Amino acid sequence: MIVSSTVEQREFAGFTEFYPAYLSEHSHRVNRQLHFLGSTLALLSLLLLAVTHQWWWLPVALACGYGFAWIGHFAVEKNQPTTFRHPLWSFAGDWVMYWQMLTGQLSF
């Protein structure tokens, strides 16, 4: 069963207000780990696109980035991805969260 998300039901004045709510939708560590894995694979796919000039790496990057994140939300966190309602802020939130995990500011 998918529960509704508090992020999905709110409007935000800016990213600074959005990000804490975004993090609350990523409270389960396995969800964060899946986001990190998907983002890493997306970055590697984009690197391969740049090196090989084979454009089929672009949909691979999108599938990795969004696929792992959505599995984390639907199967683990049991909520809807924030990207459905706030796509740009959610995209930015993914990379801020990724950086914070990479630098040890946020736990895996």
N, C-alpha and C positions, 0 to 999 in steps of 0.2 A: 504494500500500500504506500502510495506517495502522499506525503503530507504537504500542505501548502507552505510556501516559504515566506518568512517575514520580509525578506528583501524584495520579493516579488510584489508585495502588496504596498510598498512605500514609495514615496518620491523623495529624492535627496537633493539638498542644495548644492552639493559638490562632491568630488571624489573623497575629500577628507571626511565627510560625514558618511559616505557610502562604504568605505573600506572596513571599518569595524563591523558593520552589519554583514559585509561580504565574508569576513573571517569567521563570523558566527555560523555561517552556512558551511564552514569547512572545519568543524570541531573534531571530527573523527580522523585520527591519524592515518588510517588506510586511505581515506579520501584524499588527504593532502599528498600522500605518497604516490597515489595514482596520478594526481595532477602533475607532480614533479616528474614522474616517469614520462608521461605524455608530452610535457613541455620539452623535456630533454630530447626525446625522439623527434619531436617537431623541429627543434633546432638542428639536430643532426641531418634530418631530411632536407632542410633549407641549405645547409652547408653542402650536401651532396648535389643539390640543384645548382648551386653556384659553381661547383667544381666541374660537374659533368655536363651542364647545360641541358639536361634531360628534364623536361617540364613535368613529367609524370611524378616527380618528387614533390611537387606542390600539393596535389591532393593527398599524397601520403602524409605530408606534414600536417595538413588540416585534419585528416582522419586520426592521426596519433594525438594531436593536441586536444581536439574535442572529444574523441572517442574515449580515451582513458578518463578524462574529467567527467563525462556524462555517466560512465559506468560507476565512477565513485559516488556520484550523486544519486542515481537511481537505485543501485544495488547496495551501497554501503550507508550513505548518509540518509537515504530515504527522503530526499527533497528534490525540488526542481532546480536545475542549473540557473544561476542568475543571468546567464547570457540570454535567456529567452525574453527577459524584460529590460535589462540594462546591458546590451551587448558591448558597448564601448568601455564602460566602466568595469564590466566583468573581465574583458580582455586585459585592461590595465591592471586590475586586481590580481589576475593570474600571474602576471609578470612581477608585480611587487611581492606577492607571496612567494614566488619562485626565488627571487633574489634574497628574501628574508630567510628562506630555508637554506639556500646555498651558503649564506654567510653566517648561519647559526643564530640569527635573531628570532627565528620561529622554528619550533621542533618539527621533526618529521613525524 
